[in-house]
Amino acid sequence: MEKINIQGVPETMIQTLYARAKESQKPNHKIYDGKAIEIVSRLDYDFSHADKDLAMSGGVIARTILLDQMVKEYVQAHPNTTVINIACGLDMRFYRIDNGKLRWYNLDLPETIDVRKKFLDENGRASTIAKSAMDESWAKDVENPKADKLVIIEGLTMYLTEQDVKKILSIILNNFSDVTVFAEIMSPFMVKHIKEKSIEASKAKFTWGARSGAEFERLAPAFRYVNDRSLVEGMEKIYPIYKIIGKIPFVRNMSNKISVLKMRQ
């Protein structure tokens, strides 16, 4: 058994991993993540907060459903793309959607990558970069900067400041020439008012929100806002009632979104 001693934002990766593992073991699972099940079985960790946090686990599964779908669609259209997974934590998306051609970089803080390496040997088409997303040098570790790139920023922006978000976007713009970004955002209202037991237990705090991905254009005008995909789309797969309540503007507006941005050519 592996004992993990991390706190704050990095610790949230354990809770989201547990949510995916727990969902994967249900008879009618909406996603299946075999590696999450395997890693959870090897962890010496108190999952009691995550086990009781239905709001967190529902959001994680809805996000996974939606982002898996979006990334699969992108990969089908760009089978030789390079994916940069910012704040990867213990995300296993590469193993769920790999087409045998992808080049995939998992980027996160050194302490997080140290945990990841306990369970995964990633030295081939999938590899790791142990650096902060605000460290300019990480982009130099990505091969072929002019080739098509998909950047995924999942479960991160809500823990940052506006300046942090702007910094990450500037690093992408300064180093790559053909980029699409899928970035998860949380509404300012939810940043201020939401309370998730497992997040509070890890001492992580929500700090930044955006009403729409259109706000990214203000931070980085070289990106063109394409659209937002609401996590309601994923919630509908878990809870059919969302097919009705998800049409209510307030519900849709308050749900987290995946914003799609494209670099202007």
GISULFEN-V914296 format. One record per residue. RES is the residue in one letter. PSI is psi in whole degrees, -180 to 180 (999 if undefined). OMEGA is omega in degrees with one decimal (NA if undefined). NEAR is the number of other ideal C-beta (glycine too) atoms within 12 Angstrom. Layout:
BEGIN
RES;PSI;OMEGA;NEAR + RES;PSI;OMEGA;NEAR
END
This chain:
BEGIN
M;139;-179.6;11 + E;124;176.5;21 + K;130;-177.4;13 + I;125;179.3;31 + N;84;176.1;16 + I;154;178.6;30 + Q;172;178.2;19 + G;-153;-176.4;21 + V;-42;179.2;32 + P;-31;-178.3;33 + E;-25;-178.4;34 + T;-21;179.2;40 + M;-29;178.5;45 + I;-39;-178.5;43 + Q;-40;178.2;43 + T;-36;175.0;48 + L;-45;-179.6;44 + Y;-40;179.2;38 + A;-41;179.7;46 + R;-39;179.1;44 + A;-43;-178.8;36 + K;-44;178.1;31 + E;-39;-176.2;34 + S;-22;-178.2;30 + Q;-1;176.5;20 + K;146;179.9;18 + P;-35;-178.4;8 + N;41;-174.5;11 + H;143;179.2;22 + K;-21;170.5;30 + I;157;175.1;35 + Y;123;-178.4;24 + D;88;-177.4;35 + G;-36;179.8;18 + K;-34;176.4;26 + A;-43;177.6;38 + I;-46;-178.5;25 + E;-46;-176.2;21 + I;-43;178.3;33 + V;-39;-179.2;34 + S;-18;-178.0;21 + R;-1;-175.4;22 + L;134;169.9;29 + D;91;-172.0;15 + Y;145;178.2;30 + D;104;-178.2;19 + F;12;-172.6;28 + S;-40;179.3;13 + H;-46;179.9;27 + A;-35;-177.6;35 + D;-30;-177.5;20 + K;-10;-172.9;19 + D;83;-176.7;28 + L;-33;179.6;20 + A;-45;179.2;26 + M;-49;-175.5;37 + S;-39;177.1;35 + G;-43;178.7;29 + G;-40;179.1;41 + V;-44;-178.7;46 + I;-40;177.5;36 + A;-44;179.2;38 + R;-41;-179.8;46 + T;-44;178.4;44 + I;-50;-175.5;35 + L;-48;-177.8;38 + L;-38;175.1;41 + D;-45;179.8;33 + Q;-47;-177.8;27 + M;-42;-179.1;37 + V;-40;177.1;37 + K;-44;179.8;26 + E;-41;179.9;21 + Y;-44;-178.3;33 + V;-36;176.5;31 + Q;-37;179.7;17 + A;-24;-177.7;15 + H;71;-171.1;23 + P;-19;-179.3;20 + N;21;-176.2;21 + T;163;170.7;33 + T;128;-179.9;35 + V;133;174.3;44 + I;113;-174.5;47 + N;95;-175.4;44 + I;134;-175.8;44 + A;53;-172.8;40 + C;-32;-175.7;42 + G;-127;175.8;43 + L;37;177.3;49 + D;141;-176.6;46 + M;22;-173.2;36 + R;-37;179.2;39 + F;-42;-175.2;37 + Y;-18;178.4;27 + R;-27;-171.8;27 + I;2;-175.9;32 + D;134;179.4;22 + N;8;-179.7;22 + G;-1;-177.3;14 + K;-20;-172.6;18 + L;147;165.3;33 + R;124;-169.3;31 + W;124;177.8;40 + Y;125;174.4;40 + N;114;-174.5;41 + L;129;174.7;41 + D;175;-179.5;38 + L;150;-178.6;31 + P;-42;-178.8;19 + E;-31;177.8;23 + T;-44;178.8;37 + I;-33;175.9;31 + D;-42;177.3;20 + V;-45;-179.2;32 + R;-41;-177.3;38 + K;-17;175.6;21 + K;-24;-173.0;21 + F;-20;-174.4;28 + L;133;175.5;29 + D;98;-173.9;11 + E;96;-178.6;30 + N;9;-178.6;12 + G;-126;178.3;15 + R;-26;170.9;21 + A;127;-179.7;31 + S;173;-175.7;28 + T;153;172.2;34 + I;116;-175.3;31 + A;76;-179.6;25 + K;159;173.3;29 + S;147;176.7;26 + A;-16;177.4;40 + M;4;177.6;25 + D;114;-175.7;21 + E;-28;-170.2;18 + S;-16;-175.8;17 + W;-33;-177.8;34 + A;-27;179.6;33 + K;-16;178.9;16 + D;-4;-179.6;23 + V;125;-177.7;32 + E;155;172.4;19 + N;67;-174.5;19 + P;-22;-178.1;22 + K;-12;-178.9;14 + A;163;178.9;20 + D;134;179.5;27 + K;141;167.8;37 + L;121;178.7;44 + V;125;177.8;45 + I;126;176.6;46 + I;94;-172.5;42 + E;132;174.3;45 + G;33;-176.7;43 + L;-48;-168.7;43 + T;-31;-178.0;42 + M;-11;177.4;37 + Y;2;-174.3;33 + L;178;168.9;34 + T;167;177.1;20 + E;-38;179.1;23 + Q;-36;176.4;14 + D;-46;-179.9;26 + V;-44;178.7;39 + K;-39;179.7;27 + K;-46;179.8;25 + I;-45;179.7;40 + L;-38;-179.2;39 + S;-36;177.2;23 + I;-43;178.6;33 + I;-48;-177.3;40 + L;-35;-176.3;30 + N;-14;-172.5;20 + N;-16;-176.5;26 + F;159;-173.7;32 + S;-9;-179.3;18 + D;93;-169.0;23 + V;138;166.0;42 + T;139;-179.6;37 + V;133;168.2;44 + F;109;-176.1;43 + A;126;177.2;47 + E;136;176.1;45 + I;153;176.0;45 + M;142;-179.1;40 + S;148;178.3;32 + P;-35;179.2;22 + F;-46;-178.7;17 + M;-36;175.9;28 + V;-40;-176.2;27 + K;-35;-168.3;16 + H;-19;-174.2;13 + I;142;176.1;24 + K;116;176.0;16 + E;124;-173.9;33 + K;-45;-175.3;21 + S;-34;179.0;33 + I;-44;179.3;37 + E;-38;-179.4;22 + A;-31;-179.8;25 + S;-2;-179.9;29 + K;19;172.7;16 + A;149;-177.8;30 + K;137;172.3;21 + F;136;-173.2;30 + T;-21;-174.7;22 + W;142;177.8;30 + G;163;178.5;29 + A;139;-179.7;35 + R;-30;-176.8;25 + S;157;174.9;28 + G;-15;176.6;35 + A;-24;179.4;22 + E;-21;177.2;29 + F;-30;179.2;41 + E;-31;177.2;23 + R;-38;-179.4;18 + L;-33;-177.4;32 + A;85;-176.2;31 + P;-17;178.8;18 + A;-10;172.4;24 + F;141;175.6;33 + R;124;176.3;22 + Y;128;-179.6;30 + V;-59;178.6;24 + N;175;173.8;19 + D;141;172.9;31 + R;118;-176.5;30 + S;144;175.4;34 + L;-9;171.9;42 + V;-34;178.8;35 + E;-38;177.0;27 + G;-39;179.8;33 + M;-32;178.9;33 + E;-30;179.7;27 + K;-27;-178.3;27 + I;-48;-176.9;31 + Y;102;-176.8;22 + P;-23;179.4;12 + I;-24;179.6;15 + Y;-18;175.0;24 + K;-22;178.1;16 + I;-58;-174.9;14 + I;-21;178.6;18 + G;-15;177.9;26 + K;-12;178.4;16 + I;123;-176.7;16 + P;-42;-178.3;12 + F;-46;-179.2;14 + V;-46;-178.3;23 + R;-40;-178.6;25 + N;-33;-178.5;25 + M;-19;179.5;28 + S;148;173.4;37 + N;156;-178.5;46 + K;155;167.9;41 + I;112;-179.4;42 + S;136;179.1;43 + V;125;179.4;34 + L;145;175.0;39 + K;139;177.3;29 + M;132;178.1;30 + R;137;-177.9;17 + Q;999;NA;10
END
